[in-house]
Amino acid sequence: MQNQQHVSSVFTRLVVGAERTFDLPALLQNTSRTLSNLDFEHQHEMQRLERSRTDPMLKRQIVENLRRRHRERRQPYVMLIAELSKHLSSAVSDDLQAAG
């Protein structure tokens, strides 16, 4: 939870409080693409390990390490996507209220 608050605070300072406007949909799309790339890379590593002739016990340890590393690498992007989505929804809601 503390990481989520930190991401929210950093996001607010960098994007929402910035002097220039940011293209939130493009940031969301780019962040999603980065997350997809991480997932693809992880899947490739897992498949490569699966096909290898590594000792089964060592393989289990490697799988655990790969999964942990993948979760750690993904977490900041998942939090950023949540934050971008929240601000994008808020911006759309504000636009709808202003138009109505």
N, C-alpha and C positions, 0 to 999 in steps of 0.2 A: 504494500500500500504506500509506503514511503517513496518508493521509486516512481509510482504513478503521480504522486503529488509533485515530486521533483520535475518530472517530464512536463507536467501541466504548467508549472511555474516557469520553466525554461521556455516552453512553447509560447506562453503568454508574452514573455519579455521579447522574444525574437520575432514572432510573427504578428501577434495581435497588437502589441504595443509599438510596432515598428513605424517609422515615418513613411516608408513606402508600402504599397499594397502587395500582397502575395496572391498568387493564383492557387487558392486552396485545392480545387479539384486536380490541378496538375501535380501539386505536392503529394496529394493522396495517391494519385495514379503512380507516380514515381516511387513512392514508398512501398506501395503494394507490389510493384514490379521487383524491387529489391528483395522483398520478403519472398516472392515467388522464386527468385534466383537462388536464395539461400536454401529454400526447400528442395529445389531441383538438385543443387549441389549435394545436399545431405542424402537425398535418395540415391544419387549416383555413387556416393561413397559407400552407402549401405549395400548396394547391389554388388559393387566391386569386392567388398569384404565377403559377402555371401558366396561369391564364386571362387574366392581364394582357398588355398589349401592350408590355411593357418590352423594351428591347433585349436580345437573347439573351446577349450577353457580360455585360452588367450583371446579367441574370437569374441566370447561373451564380454570380456573386459573391454575390448575395443568397442563393441557395440554400445556398452554403457557410457563410455567416454564420448563417443560420437553423438549419442542422444543428449547427453548433458551439454556438450559444446553447442549443439544445434539449438537447444532451448535457450542457452545464454545469449547466443548470437541473435535469435529471433526476438527475444523479449523487448528490447528497445524499439524495434520497428512495430511490433504489435501495439505497444503503448502509444507510439506516435500516431499510428493509424486511428486508434480510438480517439485520441485528442483531436486530430484533424477532422474526423467524422463529426465529433461533437461541435466543433467550431463551424464546420460547413453547414450542419443542420441549423445552428443558431443563425448563421448569416442568411440562409434561405428563409427561415421563419421571419427574420427582421425585414427582408425584402417583401415577403407576402403581406406583412402587416402594413408596411409603407404603401404598398400598391392598393390595399383594400381599404 
